[in-house]
Amino acid sequence: MRADIHQVADGIHLVHGSNTNWVILTEGDAVTLVDTGYPGDRESVLASLTAVGGSPEAVAAVLVTHAHNDHIGSAEYLSRTYGTPVYAHEAEVPHARRDFLHQVTVGKVLRNAWRPGVVPWAVHALRSGGTAHVPVTEPRPFPGEGALDLPGRPVPVHTPGHTAGHCAFHLPEAGVVISGDGLVSGHPTSRANGPQLLPTMFHRDLPRALTSLDAFEALSGDVLLPGHGAVHRGSVREAAQRARERAA
């Protein structure tokens, strides 16, 4: 599948893979890659890096919003092949290593198979490596507080609930928030469009996911780059409020 690349601003691209997005931040010849899609998205990930003027060798770091298979599919490949460091929130590091797996189970998917869109999504997830074993051998916690010394200068923002270590990334100078799965604009299993939480079955801790909308509300920005769905343009604060209203 050919990835669909959207330039959001200078040096900022949102890439739509197969049901999951990743973000490429460029600065000169260097690149920060936020998430890496499903294992089956690897060719699209590599092609998207080239398409924006980068390369796999130019990736200074992979940042992980969270360690579900549809977001870390090529993280270990890049680490092993190019020596790329992989960073995640400290609470997500053991998840990325697969010390444990907090991901929607096959049983839970089957119990929700009656819902519109769930069966086609599940078939696609299986074909794309959604149940593959893709641990990151040496994930690293973020090295310090505040902006990371990487292209784009992303600022990690802990937004737990979807997973314990789920993390968004704020680009304050650009007015952009990379929200991962803490706040999305669509999903194949959702009938809604626009800012929302993912369906309940995907969250490790739904009450915490709702509480983390407070963190999104506190971020300045007018562009939301979600892990699923289209770019959302408009106040990030209002987007979080809308998601809360929809979840009520």
C-alpha positions, 0 to 999 in steps of 0.5 A: 500500500502506498502511504498518503503523505500530507505536509502540515507545515514546513518540516512536519508531515502526517503520513496515513498508512494502512489504518494508522498514521505516523509523523515525520519531522525534518530539520535539514538532513535529519529526521524524527519519526513518530510511530512506525505503523503496522509491521506490514507498513514497513515499505510505506514507512521507508518510502515516506521517509524518502518522499519527504527528502529524508532516508532511513539512515537519517532518522535521528530517533523513533519516538513511540506514542505507545507500544501497540503493534500498529504503532511500533511495527518497524521500530525494532527494524530501524533500531537493528538495521540503522542503529536508530534509538527508540524512545518512549515514556518510562511507563511504556518502555517495558511494554515496548520490550514486551515484558507484558502486552496491553493490547485489545485481545482476540476475545474482546474483538470477537465479543465486539464483532457485531459492531459496524466496521469491527470485522473488516478492521480485524481482518486488516489488522491480522493481515498487517501484523497486528498480532505479530511479536514485535518487541523493541529490544532496547527502548529508552525512556526520554532523556530529560524534561521538556523539549527533546534535542531532536528535529522538530523539538517535540515535547513529550506529554504523558497522556495515560489511559489508552496504555499506561505510558501513552504519550503525545508530543507537542510542537509549541512553536508550530502549534501542532499536537501529535496525539497518538491514540489519546485523541483521534479524529476517526477509526474504521470501527467508529461511525463518528468523524472528528475529535473523539476517543477510540472505542472503549475496547481499545483502552487499557484504562478508560477513566484515565484516558478521559482524564488525559483529555485535561492534558490535551486541553492544556496544550496550545495549538490549532493542528492535531495529528492523530494516530488514526483519522485525518488531520484536524485543524482547529483549537486542540483545546476544543477538540479535547472538549468535543471528545469528552462530550462524545464520550459522555 
